[in-house]
């Protein structure tokens, strides 16, 4: 193992954490390369993104900050230009982080000219990264489409690029499997990194299985919809979470038709749900195959044991659970994501599973700790190196995620239906042991789940004894937020002795 290891972070967009463990979809998901990799690494089985959707989640992943601190809480909300992140911190010790894909970072308008083209897109580049391959799913996939055009298959602009080539949602994409965006990204990554000098740092971000759901043959029909497990559903009667006023606008805002291109009348039937789930799994299996190509390249090039490899996702996907699609909700499937870390210098824990709760903000802190770089005080995450040394050598019992459902420019469906302002249109999910508390920033009743009983199928906030339990868990949430306030200068003091920092 080199003293200056390579670092490769692979982010698979909208990949549910339960695909790699547990029952349900995991029983039928064909992901052999990811599972093989987990057997050669440490898998964190209860890992959560601290925020959704795409832009905010990637900001938190790369900056190590909760959304309550970086405040880039929506797609299109700017990130402060001086916010430290793993790439800028890695540069201080000699790395030159390379990007293959996208970071979905909205630029700070205070430091750019009003006519700067970077202020016309939410899919911009995070500071510290060199953009080797530009693959921005909605605003700039030109490199990929130019590649297809050169092969005689010109494609229209997004989103028509992803309309199935036929009359059914399960019909194949307009491009062959060897020419898909997933294949192209993998090809370009391997070609670009061949011959790279020891000590490289790369972020490789796959668009799939993010919608629009369309897969090239044979992945479009790799799974039989008849084999799909039924989505999770709320328990009827007292405590039915469907009765909560947040839920109906969430369903209406993102129906099944929003997950595909060209089928505006798609219904919400069980058959539609199964068909969309099957396509999603096909896309996940396609990414799995190409992830295997990256692993094979690392091994064939002699870099496998010189590379710290991290595989994760930015957020999850509801896939029809509780009648919901996408990630704009408070449920586990929207936030629980995979995290698999292989540090070749720590072989004793390879193949182990960590069941404690961990968070996406831990990734940046862990990598900087591993590389010996200073961890900025602004970062809220906790290093996972103790788990990589001994999976039972540390304890984590809580985690927090956030979702902002407001819009300061164009009021959202929730804002219009509930009569709330943008600044109060947000929620926090706090996980404490067996309990899941959903606390809203507006005047909506809290939700409380007991995961050991009925899980997310029943809201126990109205049960006898619930007020005392709610008070206890709310107190834990309040303390957690207070102890993780924005900390750029919280550990710094200026006085007669000049500028001093500490860690007490």
C-alpha positions as CSV (number, residue, x, y, z in Angstrom):
1,X,0.0,0.0,0.0
2,X,1.4,3.3,-1.1
3,X,2.0,6.1,1.5
4,X,0.0,8.3,-0.9
5,X,-3.0,6.2,-1.8
6,X,-5.3,6.8,-4.7
7,X,-8.8,7.8,-3.8
8,X,-11.9,6.8,-5.9
9,X,-15.4,7.8,-4.8
10,X,-18.2,6.4,-6.8
11,X,-21.7,7.9,-6.4
12,X,-24.6,6.0,-7.9
13,X,-27.5,8.4,-8.2
14,X,-30.9,7.6,-6.5
15,X,-29.8,4.1,-5.4
16,X,-31.8,2.6,-2.6
17,X,-29.8,1.3,0.4
18,X,-32.0,-1.8,0.8
19,X,-31.0,-3.2,-2.6
20,X,-27.9,-4.7,-1.0
21,X,-29.4,-6.1,2.1
22,X,-32.6,-7.3,3.8
23,X,-35.7,-8.7,2.1
24,X,-38.0,-7.2,-0.5
25,X,-36.1,-5.9,-3.5
26,X,-32.8,-7.2,-2.3
27,X,-34.0,-10.7,-2.8
28,X,-34.3,-10.3,-6.6
29,X,-31.8,-7.5,-7.3
30,X,-29.0,-8.9,-9.4
31,X,-26.0,-6.9,-8.2
32,X,-23.2,-9.4,-8.1
33,X,-20.3,-7.0,-8.5
34,X,-21.4,-4.7,-5.7
35,X,-22.0,-7.6,-3.4
36,X,-18.6,-9.1,-4.3
37,X,-17.1,-5.7,-3.5
38,X,-18.8,-5.6,-0.2
39,X,-17.2,-8.9,0.7
40,X,-13.8,-7.3,0.2
41,X,-14.6,-4.1,2.1
42,X,-16.7,-2.8,5.0
43,X,-20.4,-2.2,4.4
44,X,-22.3,0.3,6.5
45,X,-25.8,-1.2,6.5
46,X,-27.6,1.7,8.1
47,X,-26.2,4.6,6.3
48,X,-28.3,7.7,5.5
49,X,-28.1,10.8,3.3
50,X,-28.6,13.8,5.5
51,X,-30.7,15.7,2.9
52,X,-32.5,15.3,-0.4
53,X,-32.8,16.0,-3.3
54,X,-29.8,15.8,-5.7
55,X,-28.0,19.2,-5.3
56,X,-28.3,19.5,-1.5
57,X,-27.4,15.8,-1.0
58,X,-24.2,16.2,-3.0
59,X,-23.3,19.4,-1.2
60,X,-23.6,17.6,2.2
61,X,-21.7,14.6,0.9
62,X,-18.8,16.7,-0.3
63,X,-18.7,19.4,2.3
64,X,-19.4,17.2,5.3
65,X,-22.1,19.7,6.5
66,X,-25.7,19.3,7.5
67,X,-28.1,21.2,5.2
68,X,-29.0,23.3,8.2
69,X,-25.5,24.7,8.0
70,X,-24.6,24.9,4.3
71,X,-28.2,26.0,3.5
72,X,-28.0,25.0,-0.2
73,X,-31.3,23.3,0.6
74,X,-32.9,23.0,-2.8
75,X,-31.7,22.3,-6.4
76,X,-30.8,25.8,-7.6
77,X,-30.0,27.3,-4.2
78,X,-26.5,28.7,-4.2
79,X,-23.7,27.3,-2.0
80,X,-21.5,29.9,-0.3
81,X,-18.3,30.2,-2.4
82,X,-15.9,29.7,0.5
83,X,-17.5,26.6,1.9
84,X,-14.7,24.0,2.4
85,X,-15.2,20.6,0.9
86,X,-13.2,17.4,0.6
87,X,-11.7,18.4,-2.8
88,X,-10.4,21.8,-1.5
89,X,-9.1,20.2,1.6
90,X,-7.4,17.3,-0.3
91,X,-5.6,19.9,-2.5
92,X,-3.8,21.3,0.6
93,X,-1.9,18.0,0.8
94,X,-1.1,17.7,-2.9
95,X,-4.1,15.9,-4.5
96,X,-5.7,17.2,-7.6
97,X,-9.3,15.9,-7.5
98,X,-10.8,14.9,-10.8
99,X,-14.5,14.8,-11.6
100,X,-16.2,12.4,-14.1
101,X,-19.8,13.4,-14.1
102,X,-21.4,16.1,-12.0
103,X,-21.6,17.7,-8.6
104,X,-24.9,19.7,-9.0
105,X,-23.5,22.7,-7.3
106,X,-25.2,26.1,-7.7
107,X,-22.8,29.0,-7.8
108,X,-22.6,31.9,-5.3
109,X,-24.0,34.9,-7.3
110,X,-22.1,37.4,-5.0
111,X,-18.8,36.5,-6.6
112,X,-19.8,36.2,-10.3
113,X,-20.8,38.8,-12.9
114,X,-24.6,38.8,-13.3
115,X,-24.2,37.7,-16.9
116,X,-21.9,34.8,-16.1
117,X,-23.3,31.6,-17.8
118,X,-22.7,29.7,-14.6
119,X,-25.6,31.6,-13.1
120,X,-28.0,30.0,-15.6
121,X,-27.7,26.4,-14.3
122,X,-28.1,24.6,-11.0
123,X,-25.7,21.8,-12.3
124,X,-22.4,23.6,-11.9
125,X,-19.0,22.5,-10.6
126,X,-18.0,22.4,-7.0
127,X,-14.8,24.2,-6.1
128,X,-11.7,22.1,-5.9
129,X,-12.5,19.6,-8.7
130,X,-11.1,19.6,-12.2
131,X,-13.9,18.6,-14.6
132,X,-12.5,15.9,-16.8
133,X,-15.8,14.6,-18.2
134,X,-18.8,16.8,-18.2
135,X,-22.0,14.7,-17.8
136,X,-24.7,16.9,-16.4
137,X,-27.9,15.0,-16.9
138,X,-30.3,17.8,-17.7
139,X,-28.2,20.7,-18.9
140,X,-25.0,19.4,-20.6
141,X,-24.6,15.8,-21.8
142,X,-23.1,17.0,-25.1
143,X,-20.0,14.8,-24.8
144,X,-22.1,11.7,-24.7
145,X,-24.6,12.8,-27.4
146,X,-21.7,13.8,-29.7
147,X,-20.3,10.4,-29.2
148,X,-23.6,8.8,-30.2
149,X,-23.9,11.2,-33.2
150,X,-20.5,10.2,-34.4
151,X,-21.7,6.6,-34.4
152,X,-24.7,7.5,-36.5
153,X,-27.3,7.8,-33.7
154,X,-28.0,11.5,-33.0
155,X,-30.3,12.0,-30.0
156,X,-32.6,14.9,-29.2
157,X,-32.0,17.2,-26.2
158,X,-33.0,16.2,-22.6
159,X,-35.6,14.9,-21.7
160,X,-36.5,13.4,-25.1
161,X,-33.1,11.7,-25.0
162,X,-34.7,9.3,-22.5
163,X,-38.0,8.5,-24.2
164,X,-38.4,4.7,-24.8
165,X,-38.1,3.6,-28.4
166,X,-41.7,2.2,-28.5
167,X,-45.2,2.5,-27.1
168,X,-44.5,0.9,-23.7
169,X,-42.6,2.2,-20.7
170,X,-40.6,-1.0,-20.7
171,X,-39.5,-0.6,-24.3
172,X,-35.7,-0.1,-24.7
173,X,-33.9,3.2,-24.9
174,X,-33.0,4.7,-28.2
175,X,-29.4,3.7,-27.7
176,X,-27.6,0.4,-27.4
177,X,-26.3,-0.9,-24.1
178,X,-22.7,-0.4,-25.2
179,X,-23.5,3.3,-25.9
180,X,-25.5,4.1,-22.8
181,X,-24.6,7.1,-20.6
182,X,-23.4,4.5,-18.0
183,X,-21.2,2.7,-20.5
184,X,-19.8,6.0,-21.9
185,X,-19.0,7.4,-18.5
186,X,-17.2,4.1,-17.5
187,X,-15.3,4.0,-20.8
188,X,-14.1,7.6,-20.5
189,X,-13.1,7.2,-16.9
190,X,-10.9,4.1,-17.6
191,X,-9.4,5.7,-20.7
192,X,-8.6,8.9,-18.9
193,X,-7.1,7.3,-15.8
194,X,-4.9,4.8,-17.7
195,X,-1.4,5.8,-16.9
196,X,-2.3,8.3,-14.1
197,X,0.5,8.8,-11.7
198,X,0.2,7.3,-8.2
199,X,-1.7,9.5,-5.8
200,X,-4.7,10.4,-7.9
201,X,-8.1,11.4,-6.5
202,X,-11.3,10.9,-8.6
203,X,-15.0,11.3,-8.2
204,X,-17.1,9.2,-10.6
205,X,-20.8,9.9,-10.6
206,X,-23.3,7.6,-12.4
207,X,-26.6,9.2,-13.4
208,X,-28.5,5.9,-13.3
209,X,-30.8,4.6,-11.9
210,X,-32.1,8.2,-11.5
211,X,-35.1,8.8,-13.6
212,X,-36.3,9.1,-16.3
213,X,-36.6,5.4,-16.1
214,X,-35.6,3.9,-19.4
215,X,-33.0,1.2,-20.0
216,X,-31.2,-0.2,-23.0
217,X,-31.8,-3.7,-24.1
218,X,-31.4,-6.2,-22.5
219,X,-31.6,-4.4,-19.1
220,X,-35.1,-3.0,-19.9
221,X,-36.6,-6.4,-19.6
222,X,-34.0,-8.1,-17.3
223,X,-36.6,-8.3,-14.6
224,X,-40.2,-9.6,-14.8
225,X,-42.7,-7.2,-13.3
226,X,-44.6,-10.2,-12.0
227,X,-41.6,-11.0,-9.7
228,X,-41.6,-7.5,-8.1
229,X,-42.5,-7.5,-4.4
230,X,-45.4,-5.3,-3.5
231,X,-44.5,-1.8,-2.3
232,X,-44.8,-1.0,1.4
233,X,-48.2,0.4,2.4
234,X,-49.6,2.2,5.4
235,X,-51.7,0.3,7.9
236,X,-55.3,1.4,7.8
237,X,-57.1,2.8,10.8
238,X,-55.9,4.8,13.8
239,X,-52.4,6.1,13.2
240,X,-52.6,5.8,9.4
241,X,-49.7,8.1,8.2
242,X,-51.6,8.7,4.9
243,X,-53.9,11.0,6.9
244,X,-51.0,13.5,7.5
245,X,-51.5,16.7,5.5
246,X,-48.0,16.5,4.1
247,X,-48.7,13.2,2.2
248,X,-51.4,14.1,-0.3
249,X,-49.4,16.9,-2.0
250,X,-46.3,14.7,-2.0
251,X,-48.3,12.1,-4.0
252,X,-49.8,14.6,-6.4
253,X,-46.5,16.4,-7.0
254,X,-44.7,13.3,-8.2
255,X,-47.0,10.7,-9.7
256,X,-45.7,7.6,-11.6
257,X,-45.9,9.5,-14.9
258,X,-43.2,11.9,-13.6
259,X,-40.7,9.0,-13.6
260,X,-40.7,8.4,-17.3
261,X,-40.8,10.5,-20.5
262,X,-43.7,10.4,-23.0
263,X,-46.4,8.7,-20.9
264,X,-48.3,11.6,-19.2
265,X,-51.4,9.4,-18.6
266,X,-49.6,6.6,-16.8
267,X,-51.8,5.4,-14.0
268,X,-50.9,4.5,-10.4
269,X,-51.9,0.9,-10.6
270,X,-50.1,-2.1,-9.1
271,X,-49.1,-3.1,-12.6
272,X,-47.5,0.3,-13.4
273,X,-45.7,0.2,-10.1
274,X,-44.3,-3.3,-10.8
275,X,-43.3,-2.3,-14.3
276,X,-41.4,0.8,-13.2
277,X,-39.7,-1.1,-10.4
278,X,-38.5,-3.7,-12.9
279,X,-36.9,-0.9,-15.1
280,X,-35.3,0.7,-12.1
281,X,-33.7,-2.6,-11.1
282,X,-32.5,-3.1,-14.7
283,X,-30.8,0.3,-14.5
284,X,-29.2,-0.7,-11.2
285,X,-27.9,-3.9,-12.6
286,X,-26.5,-2.0,-15.6
287,X,-24.5,0.2,-13.2
288,X,-23.4,-2.9,-11.2
289,X,-22.0,-4.4,-14.4
290,X,-20.0,-1.2,-15.2
291,X,-18.9,-0.8,-11.6
292,X,-17.4,-4.3,-12.0
293,X,-15.4,-3.0,-15.0
294,X,-13.9,-0.3,-12.9
295,X,-12.9,-2.9,-10.3
296,X,-11.4,-5.1,-12.9
297,X,-9.4,-2.2,-14.3
298,X,-8.1,-1.3,-10.8
299,X,-7.0,-4.9,-10.4
300,X,-5.5,-5.4,-13.9
301,X,-3.6,-2.1,-13.6
302,X,-2.1,-3.1,-10.3
303,X,-3.8,-0.3,-8.4
304,X,-6.4,-2.3,-6.4
305,X,-4.3,-2.4,-3.2
306,X,-3.2,1.2,-3.6
307,X,-6.7,2.7,-3.9
308,X,-9.1,3.7,-1.2
309,X,-12.5,3.0,-2.8
310,X,-15.8,4.4,-1.6
311,X,-19.2,3.5,-3.1
312,X,-22.3,5.3,-2.1
313,X,-25.4,7.2,-3.3
314,X,-26.7,10.7,-2.9
315,X,-30.2,9.7,-1.8
316,X,-32.8,7.0,-2.3
317,X,-36.0,6.4,-4.2
318,X,-39.5,5.6,-3.0
319,X,-40.4,3.3,-5.9
320,X,-44.1,3.4,-5.1
321,X,-43.7,2.6,-1.4
322,X,-46.6,4.3,0.5
323,X,-47.8,5.4,-3.0
324,X,-44.8,7.8,-3.4
325,X,-42.2,8.2,-6.0
326,X,-38.9,10.1,-6.0
327,X,-37.3,11.3,-2.8
328,X,-39.5,14.2,-1.7
329,X,-40.7,12.7,1.5
330,X,-39.8,11.7,5.1
331,X,-39.6,7.9,4.6
332,X,-36.5,5.7,5.0
333,X,-36.3,4.7,1.4
334,X,-35.8,8.4,0.4
335,X,-32.7,8.7,2.6
336,X,-31.2,5.3,3.3
337,X,-28.3,4.7,0.9
338,X,-25.4,2.2,0.5
339,X,-22.0,3.0,1.9
340,X,-19.2,0.5,1.2
341,X,-15.6,1.5,2.0
342,X,-12.5,-0.5,1.1
343,X,-9.2,0.6,2.6
344,X,-6.5,-1.8,1.5
345,X,-4.4,-0.9,4.5
346,X,-7.1,-2.3,6.8
347,X,-7.7,-5.9,5.5
348,X,-8.7,-7.3,8.9
349,X,-12.2,-5.9,8.6
350,X,-12.8,-6.6,5.0
351,X,-16.2,-8.4,4.6
352,X,-17.5,-7.0,7.9
353,X,-20.8,-5.2,8.2
354,X,-21.4,-2.1,10.5
355,X,-25.0,-1.9,11.7
356,X,-24.6,1.4,13.6
357,X,-26.2,4.5,12.0
358,X,-23.8,6.5,9.9
359,X,-24.4,9.6,7.7
360,X,-23.4,11.0,4.3
361,X,-21.5,13.8,6.0
362,X,-19.1,11.2,7.5
363,X,-17.6,10.4,4.1
364,X,-15.7,13.6,3.6
365,X,-14.4,13.6,7.2
366,X,-13.4,9.9,7.0
367,X,-11.4,10.4,3.7
368,X,-9.6,13.5,5.0
369,X,-8.8,11.7,8.2
370,X,-7.5,8.7,6.3
371,X,-5.3,10.9,4.0
372,X,-3.9,12.9,6.9
373,X,-5.5,16.2,5.8
374,X,-6.8,18.7,8.3
375,X,-10.6,18.4,8.7
376,X,-12.2,21.9,8.5
377,X,-14.1,22.9,11.6
378,X,-17.1,23.6,9.4
379,X,-17.6,19.9,8.8
380,X,-20.2,18.1,11.0
381,X,-19.4,14.5,10.1
382,X,-17.5,12.0,12.1
383,X,-14.6,9.9,10.9
384,X,-15.5,6.2,10.3
385,X,-11.9,5.1,10.7
386,X,-12.6,3.5,14.1
387,X,-15.2,1.3,12.3
388,X,-12.8,0.4,9.6
389,X,-10.3,-0.7,12.3
390,X,-12.9,-2.6,14.3
391,X,-16.6,-2.7,13.2
392,X,-17.5,-3.1,16.9
393,X,-15.1,-0.5,18.1
394,X,-17.4,2.5,18.0
395,X,-21.1,3.3,18.6
396,X,-23.5,5.5,16.7
397,X,-27.2,5.5,17.8
398,X,-28.8,8.4,16.0
399,X,-28.9,10.3,12.7
400,X,-30.7,13.2,11.1
401,X,-31.9,14.0,7.6
402,X,-33.6,17.1,6.2
403,X,-35.9,18.0,3.3
404,X,-37.0,21.5,2.2
405,X,-40.3,21.5,0.4
406,X,-40.5,25.2,-0.2
407,X,-39.6,27.5,-3.0
408,X,-39.0,31.3,-2.5
409,X,-39.8,32.1,-6.1
410,X,-42.6,29.8,-7.2
411,X,-44.7,28.5,-4.3
412,X,-44.8,24.7,-4.2
413,X,-47.9,22.6,-4.0
414,X,-47.3,22.1,-0.3
415,X,-47.1,25.9,0.2
416,X,-50.3,26.5,-1.7
417,X,-52.3,23.7,-0.1
418,X,-51.0,24.2,3.5
419,X,-50.8,28.0,3.4
420,X,-47.1,28.1,4.6
421,X,-44.1,30.2,3.7
422,X,-41.0,28.9,2.0
423,X,-38.8,29.4,5.1
424,X,-41.0,27.2,7.2
425,X,-41.6,24.5,4.5
426,X,-39.1,22.0,5.7
427,X,-38.8,18.9,7.8
428,X,-36.2,17.0,9.8
429,X,-36.2,13.2,10.3
430,X,-34.4,12.2,13.5
431,X,-33.6,8.6,14.1
432,X,-33.0,7.5,17.7
433,X,-32.6,3.8,18.2
434,X,-36.0,2.2,17.2
435,X,-37.8,5.5,16.8
436,X,-38.1,7.9,13.8
437,X,-39.4,11.4,14.5
438,X,-40.5,13.7,11.7
439,X,-40.6,17.3,12.9
440,X,-41.9,20.1,10.6
441,X,-40.8,23.7,10.4
442,X,-44.3,24.8,9.8
443,X,-47.4,24.1,12.0
444,X,-47.9,20.5,11.0
445,X,-48.2,17.7,13.6
446,X,-45.1,15.6,14.2
447,X,-44.9,12.0,13.1
448,X,-43.4,9.3,15.2
449,X,-42.7,5.7,14.0
450,X,-41.7,2.7,16.1
451,X,-39.5,0.7,13.7
452,X,-39.7,-2.4,16.0
453,X,-43.5,-2.6,15.8
454,X,-45.3,-1.4,12.7
455,X,-42.4,0.5,11.2
456,X,-43.4,3.4,8.9
457,X,-46.8,1.9,8.4
458,X,-48.3,3.5,11.5
459,X,-47.8,6.9,13.2
460,X,-47.8,6.4,17.0
461,X,-47.8,10.1,17.8
462,X,-51.4,9.9,19.0
463,X,-51.0,6.7,21.1
464,X,-51.3,6.7,24.9
465,X,-47.9,7.7,26.4
466,X,-46.7,9.3,23.1
467,X,-46.4,12.8,24.5
468,X,-43.7,11.7,26.9
469,X,-41.9,9.8,24.2
470,X,-42.2,12.7,21.7
471,X,-40.8,15.1,24.3
472,X,-37.8,12.8,24.9
473,X,-37.0,12.3,21.2
474,X,-37.6,16.0,20.4
475,X,-35.2,16.9,23.1
476,X,-32.6,14.6,21.6
477,X,-33.2,16.3,18.2
478,X,-32.8,19.7,19.7
479,X,-29.6,18.8,21.4
480,X,-28.3,17.2,18.2
481,X,-29.0,20.4,16.2
482,X,-27.5,22.6,18.9
483,X,-24.3,20.6,19.1
484,X,-23.9,20.6,15.3
485,X,-24.4,24.3,14.6
486,X,-22.3,25.9,11.8
487,X,-18.7,25.7,13.0
488,X,-16.4,27.5,10.6
489,X,-15.0,29.7,13.4
490,X,-16.6,28.0,16.4
491,X,-13.2,26.6,17.5
492,X,-11.3,29.8,16.8
493,X,-10.5,32.6,19.2
494,X,-8.8,35.9,18.5
495,X,-7.1,37.9,21.3
496,X,-3.8,39.2,22.6
497,X,-2.1,36.0,21.6
498,X,-3.4,36.3,18.0
499,X,-5.5,33.6,16.3
500,X,-5.8,30.3,18.1
501,X,-7.8,27.2,17.5
502,X,-8.7,24.2,19.6
503,X,-10.7,21.1,19.7
504,X,-12.0,21.0,23.3
